Amino acid sequence: MSEDEREEREAASTSAAASAVGRGEEAARQREIREGVLRILLTSEARERLNNIRMVKPEVAKVIEDNIIRLASAGRIQPPISDDDIKRFLMAVQKPKREFKIRRI
């Protein structure tokens, strides 16, 4: 392998690593902005409930967060968003549980 080829490979790997770090930093910045917006919109009880939901079902928490941010940016929901509002969002997102009746013969 020539010196030029080696330098090109090193430059490419350095560029790829820098790009990955850049994406990670961008994701961290977006996460911080998102958390800041939610901190403004939610009451402390609502934030606590959302954090509990995030620990158990992170995908459901993300859907709820997306809904809250979207509705607030459209002006369809007014802050502060309470714990009861989070409960309503959760009920709307979750699929209804089916009830089973067992009959004995």
GICOR-V282159 format. One record per residue. N is the residue number from 1. PHI is phi in degrees with one decimal (999 if undefined). D_LAST is the distance of its C-alpha to the last C-alpha in whole Angstrom. Layout:
BEGIN
n:N phi:PHI d_last:D_LAST
n:N phi:PHI d_last:D_LAST
END
This chain:
BEGIN
n:1 phi:999 d_last:81
n:2 phi:-79.2 d_last:84
n:3 phi:-63.1 d_last:84
n:4 phi:-64.4 d_last:83
n:5 phi:-62.6 d_last:80
n:6 phi:-63.1 d_last:79
n:7 phi:-64.3 d_last:80
n:8 phi:-64.4 d_last:78
n:9 phi:-64.6 d_last:75
n:10 phi:-63.3 d_last:75
n:11 phi:-64.5 d_last:76
n:12 phi:-65.1 d_last:73
n:13 phi:-68.2 d_last:70
n:14 phi:-66.2 d_last:72
n:15 phi:-64.5 d_last:71
n:16 phi:-64.6 d_last:68
n:17 phi:-65.5 d_last:67
n:18 phi:-64.7 d_last:69
n:19 phi:-64.4 d_last:67
n:20 phi:-64.9 d_last:63
n:21 phi:-65.0 d_last:65
n:22 phi:-61.3 d_last:66
n:23 phi:-65.5 d_last:62
n:24 phi:-64.8 d_last:61
n:25 phi:-66.4 d_last:63
n:26 phi:-63.9 d_last:62
n:27 phi:-62.8 d_last:58
n:28 phi:-65.1 d_last:59
n:29 phi:-64.1 d_last:61
n:30 phi:-63.9 d_last:59
n:31 phi:-63.5 d_last:56
n:32 phi:-64.4 d_last:59
n:33 phi:-63.4 d_last:59
n:34 phi:-60.8 d_last:56
n:35 phi:-65.1 d_last:55
n:36 phi:-64.6 d_last:58
n:37 phi:-63.2 d_last:57
n:38 phi:-65.9 d_last:54
n:39 phi:-62.5 d_last:55
n:40 phi:-73.7 d_last:57
n:41 phi:-79.6 d_last:54
n:42 phi:-101.1 d_last:52
n:43 phi:-74.3 d_last:52
n:44 phi:-64.4 d_last:52
n:45 phi:-66.2 d_last:48
n:46 phi:-67.0 d_last:47
n:47 phi:-62.7 d_last:49
n:48 phi:-63.3 d_last:47
n:49 phi:-63.9 d_last:44
n:50 phi:-64.3 d_last:45
n:51 phi:-65.4 d_last:46
n:52 phi:-63.8 d_last:43
n:53 phi:-63.0 d_last:41
n:54 phi:-61.4 d_last:43
n:55 phi:-67.4 d_last:43
n:56 phi:-88.4 d_last:39
n:57 phi:-137.0 d_last:39
n:58 phi:-60.8 d_last:43
n:59 phi:-68.9 d_last:42
n:60 phi:-68.8 d_last:40
n:61 phi:-61.7 d_last:43
n:62 phi:-65.9 d_last:46
n:63 phi:-63.6 d_last:44
n:64 phi:-63.2 d_last:44
n:65 phi:-59.6 d_last:48
n:66 phi:-59.7 d_last:49
n:67 phi:-62.2 d_last:47
n:68 phi:-61.9 d_last:49
n:69 phi:-64.2 d_last:52
n:70 phi:-63.9 d_last:52
n:71 phi:-66.5 d_last:51
n:72 phi:-67.9 d_last:54
n:73 phi:-68.7 d_last:57
n:74 phi:-84.6 d_last:56
n:75 phi:78.7 d_last:56
n:76 phi:-90.5 d_last:53
n:77 phi:-141.0 d_last:52
n:78 phi:-106.0 d_last:54
n:79 phi:-72.9 d_last:54
n:80 phi:-81.6 d_last:54
n:81 phi:-91.3 d_last:50
n:82 phi:-90.0 d_last:48
n:83 phi:-61.6 d_last:45
n:84 phi:-64.0 d_last:43
n:85 phi:-64.5 d_last:44
n:86 phi:-62.7 d_last:43
n:87 phi:-60.8 d_last:39
n:88 phi:-65.6 d_last:39
n:89 phi:-60.3 d_last:41
n:90 phi:-63.4 d_last:38
n:91 phi:-64.8 d_last:35
n:92 phi:-70.2 d_last:37
n:93 phi:-80.4 d_last:37
n:94 phi:-74.5 d_last:34
n:95 phi:-75.1 d_last:31
n:96 phi:-64.7 d_last:28
n:97 phi:-78.7 d_last:25
n:98 phi:-89.6 d_last:22
n:99 phi:-97.9 d_last:19
n:100 phi:-115.3 d_last:16
n:101 phi:-108.8 d_last:13
n:102 phi:-107.5 d_last:10
n:103 phi:-105.7 d_last:6
n:104 phi:-92.1 d_last:4
n:105 phi:-104.1 d_last:0
END
